[in-house]
Amino acid sequence: MGAYVLISVLILITCILLVLIVLVQNAKGGGLASNFSSSNQVMGVRKTTDFLEKATWTLAIVLLVLTLSSTFVIPRMADVPTVDRSEIQELIPPSEPLPLDFERPAAPIVPGEIEDIQELPVPPDRED
């Protein structure tokens, strides 16, 4: 379970970094590199764009590897301890199931005696 949590946290961090790096980039190639167009640059415009592109590809590959490796450390049902009954279920006394008597007909839905109900007349066109 610990390895699964570790990989899940690493996936989350990788996703956040990937989103931030993609948002910094500009769709037309400007992005962060266009903001540093002054003459005294530490890194050139092209180097910043190369760095962002390499960082994007690296994080995408890391995300792919982490997600594929997470399938091997997912906790399975065999690893999870099974509980037969919860504490609340332990407090409830076991009850005997009601015996089913298929020989006796079910109780009538209408209150009163079943003999009081008369058979409905059958219309003449439906007699067998």
C-alpha positions in Angstrom: 0.0 0.0 0.0 2.9 2.4 0.7 4.4 2.1 -2.8 1.0 2.8 -4.3 0.6 6.0 -2.3 4.1 7.1 -3.1 3.6 6.6 -6.9 0.2 8.3 -6.7 1.8 11.4 -5.0 4.6 11.4 -7.6 2.0 11.2 -10.4 0.1 14.2 -8.8 3.3 16.2 -8.6 4.3 15.4 -12.2 0.8 16.4 -13.4 1.0 19.8 -11.6 4.5 20.5 -13.0 3.4 19.4 -16.5 0.4 21.7 -16.4 2.5 24.6 -15.2 5.2 24.1 -17.9 2.6 23.8 -20.7 0.8 27.0 -19.5 4.1 28.9 -19.6 4.6 28.0 -23.2 3.0 30.0 -25.9 1.2 28.2 -28.7 3.1 30.3 -31.3 6.5 29.7 -29.8 6.8 32.8 -27.7 5.6 32.1 -24.2 8.2 32.6 -21.5 10.9 33.1 -24.0 9.3 36.2 -25.4 9.3 37.9 -22.0 13.1 37.7 -21.7 13.9 39.6 -24.9 16.3 42.1 -23.2 19.9 42.3 -24.3 21.4 41.0 -21.0 20.0 37.5 -20.9 21.4 34.6 -19.0 19.7 32.2 -21.3 18.8 33.0 -24.9 15.3 32.9 -26.2 16.0 29.7 -28.1 17.6 28.0 -25.0 14.5 28.8 -22.9 12.2 27.3 -25.6 14.4 24.3 -25.8 14.4 23.9 -22.0 10.6 24.1 -21.9 10.2 21.6 -24.7 12.6 19.2 -23.1 11.0 19.6 -19.7 7.5 18.9 -21.3 8.7 15.7 -23.0 10.6 14.6 -19.9 7.6 15.1 -17.6 5.3 13.4 -20.1 7.6 10.3 -20.2 7.8 10.3 -16.4 4.1 10.5 -16.2 3.7 7.6 -18.6 6.3 5.4 -16.7 4.7 6.2 -13.3 1.2 5.4 -14.5 2.3 2.1 -16.0 4.3 1.2 -12.9 1.3 2.0 -10.7 -0.6 -0.9 -12.1 1.9 -3.3 -10.5 1.6 -1.9 -7.0 -2.2 -1.4 -6.9 -3.4 -3.2 -3.7 -5.3 -6.3 -4.7 -8.1 -8.0 -2.7 -5.7 -10.6 -1.5 -3.5 -7.9 0.1 -6.5 -6.3 1.9 -7.4 -7.9 5.2 -11.0 -9.2 5.2 -13.3 -8.6 8.0 -16.0 -11.1 8.5 -18.4 -9.0 10.5 -18.3 -5.4 11.7 -18.7 -4.4 15.4 -22.3 -3.3 14.8 -23.1 -6.7 13.3 -21.6 -8.4 16.3 -24.0 -6.6 18.6 -27.1 -7.8 16.6 -28.1 -11.3 17.9 -28.5 -13.9 15.1 -32.1 -14.6 14.2 -33.7 -17.8 12.9 -35.2 -17.5 9.4 -38.9 -17.9 9.3 -40.0 -21.3 8.2 -41.8 -21.3 4.9 -44.9 -23.4 4.6 -45.7 -24.0 1.0 -48.6 -26.3 1.7 -50.7 -23.5 3.3 -51.9 -20.7 1.0 -50.7 -17.2 1.7 -52.7 -14.9 3.9 -55.5 -12.9 2.2 -54.8 -9.3 1.2 -58.3 -8.2 2.1 -59.0 -8.3 5.9 -61.6 -10.7 7.0 -62.3 -14.2 6.2 -61.5 -15.6 2.7 -64.9 -17.3 2.6 -66.7 -13.9 2.6 -65.2 -13.1 -0.8 -67.5 -14.3 -3.6 -66.2 -15.3 -7.0 -66.7 -12.5 -9.6 -69.1 -13.3 -12.4 -67.5 -14.1 -15.7 -68.9 -12.1 -18.7 -70.8 -14.3 -21.1 -68.5 -13.7 -24.0 -65.5 -15.0 -22.0 -66.8 -18.3 -20.8 -64.7 -21.3 -21.5 
